[in-house]
Amino acid sequence: MAGKLTLVPTPIGNLDDITLRALKTLAGCDAILCEDTRHSGKLLSHHEVSNKLIPFHQHNEHKVTDSLVGKMEEGQHFALISDAGMPGISDPGYLLLRACIEKNVVVEVLPGPTAVITAIVGSGLPCEKYVYLGFPPQKKGRQTFWKSLHEETRTMVMYESPHRINKALKEASETFGPERHACVARELTKLYETYHRGTLAELVAYGDDKGYKGEIVLLIEGSAAFEKRNKE
């Protein structure tokens, strides 16, 4: 019997944001590959799912990928989850996915929670066209990163840490101008979920005054929407 890899999105905050199909997959596979067994254990315990957890994260994925693919070629079915959201989106998973495809192992991707889509819809910024940028470089290449986006017409979506969000907002203001609209979406689906919407100048001022905490998605209006708004 052929093996399989199933990518299973998990809640980005609220533990009840998981599909019945995802729970059925997690309960029925041979083992679950996860970033943090303690973190994922809480989710599985909440939904009364008992299954073997195997650590799979950025520090070991290069070492264990070939072994895992070999086991799937022998017929085993693994589910891959990250700490939150869709595996492979700024999380481990891409390397294993590519290895499975190269070995003709069946890959299945389940739909489910993702902070990118949740944030862009809730931001109030145009969402028919957007570009996801992952995390900005922490140090090297950061200036080049912002400079490359100067003429971007689409809504820009990225993740940023609470320790660097103020810096990112100030860099964005310098790149696009203080009147460009933006949104800081934090702690999505959690108890203290908040959307801070306004101009980059306003968001910088709020950050300097009160600060932003928790898991953060930063969204910035593209030049097309900015120019259209200024003509109206």
N, C-alpha and C positions, 0 to 999 in steps of 0.2 A: 504494500500500500504506500502510495506517494506521501511524502511529508509536506509540511506547509509552514509558512511564516505568516502570522496575522498581526498587523499593526492595529493596536486598540487604543483609541484616544481615551484619556481619563479626565475627570473633572479638573477644572482650573482653580476651583475653590470649593464650591458647594458639593459635598460628596454625593448628593442625589442626582447630580447632572451626569448620569451615565445611562446608556441605552440597555434595554433587555438583551439585545443581541450581544453587546459587549460583555455583559455578566455571564451569559451562556457560554461564550467563547473562553473567558477566563476560567470558568469552572471545568470546562471540558477538554482543554488542551493538556499536553503532557507536562508542560512547565511554563512558567511566566518569567520572561526576562525583564528585569526592572533596574532602574538607576539606584534606588535606595530601598532595601528590603524592609526597613523599619517604616519608612514613609508609605510604601505600597501596602504593607501589612495592615495599616490602619484602614485603608480603603477596602481591602478584601474582608477584613473583620466586620466592618460596618455593613457590608452586604452579605455576610455569612458565606463567603466563598473561601474554600480551603483548597489550596493547591501549592505545589512546590515553587519557590521563588529562587531565581538564579540572578546574581548581580551582573548587570551589563551596563557599563558606564564609560565615560570618555577615557578613563585611566586603564581599562582592560579590554576595550572592544577590539583593538588590533590583535591582541593575544588570543582571544577566544572565538573570533569570528569563524575561522576555518573549521574548528572543532564543532561549532554549532551547525554550520552548513552541512558538515558530514553526517551529523545525526539526523538532520532533516532529510538528507538523501536516503537515509536508511529507513525513513518512514515516520519520524517523530514530528509532532505538531507543536510549535512554540508560538506563544503570544508575546508580543513586545509592547511594553508600556514605558512611558517616561513618568517623571514626577507629576507632570501636569500637561494636559493638552495632547496634541498629536506627536507621536515619536518621529524624530527626524527633522522637526521644525525647531531649529536652535537647540536640539537635544540629540543624544546618540540615536543611531538607527540607520542613517544613510549608508554607512559602510556595509552593514549586514544586508541591507536591502539590495545593494548592488551585487554583492557576492552571491546572493540567492538567485538573482536574475541571470548572472553569468553561468550558474550551474543548473539553470532551468528548474529551480525549486519554485513551486507555486507561491506567489505572494498575494495576500489578501489585505485590503485596507478598509477598515470600518469607518463610517462617518461619526462625528461626535464633536465635543467641545474644542474650541480653539480660541485663544485670547485675541488673535489678530482680527477675526471676523466679528467677534463680540464687541471689541473696542471700536472698530471703524463704523459699525452701525450705530453705536451709542454716542459717538463723538459729535454727530451732527455735520461732519464734513462730507463732501461728495464721496460716494463709495462705489460708483459705477466703474471707475478706473482708479486703481491704487497700486503702489509698489511696496512690497515688504522687504525691509533692509536688514533684518536681524538685529544684532547688537552693534553699535558703532565701535570702531577700534578703541581700546582703552587708552593707548598712548601713541605708538607709532602708526602713522597713516591717518590720524584723526582729522587733521587739517585738510588733507586730500579728500577724505570722505565727504566733508561738508562742501568743499569746493565743487565736487563732482555733481552735487545736487542742485546747484544754483539755478539751473534752467529747467528743473524737473516740473513737468506740467501736471502730473498725477498727485493724488494725496499720498503722502509718505507715511509709512507705518514702521515703527521700530521698537525694540525693547531697550530699556535702560535701567541701570541699578539705581536705587534711591540715593546712593552716595555720589552718583555722577549726573543725576537728572538736572540739577541747577546749572551745572557746567554746560550740559547739552542744550538747555533752553537758551542760554546766553550765546552759545556758538550759533545756534539756529537763528537767533535774532540778528546777529552780525551778518549771517549769510543771506537771509531772506528779507530782513527789515523788521522792525519792531511791530508793525501793523499787520503782519501776516497772521492769520487765524491758526490756532492749534488747540490741542487737547491733551491733557495728561490724565489717562485712565488708570486708576489704581485699585488694587485688591478686588478685581472683577469677580463677581458672583459671591463674594464673601460678605460678612456682616458689615464691614466698613467700606464697601464699594463706593467710589466717588469718581465723578467725571468733572475735572476742572477744565472749563472751556473759556476761551477768550483770545486776545491777541498775545503774541509772544511777549510783549512788554508786560502785560498784565500777569501772565504766568510766571515770568521772571520775578516780578515784584512779590507775588504770593510765595514763591519758593524762598526768596530772601527773608521774608517775614515769618512764615510758619513752617516751611519745608514740606517735602513730600516723602511719605513713608510707604513701605510695602512693595508688592510686585507692581511694576509700572509698564504701561504701553504709551509711547509718545506718538502722537499723530500730528502732522503738519500739512496745512493746505498747500496744494500745488499752485504753480503760477497761473494756470488756466483759470481756475476758480477765483483766484485773487484778482486777476485782471478783469474778469467778467463782473465781479462784485463792485469794483471801483468804477465801472462804466455805467452801472445802473443808477 
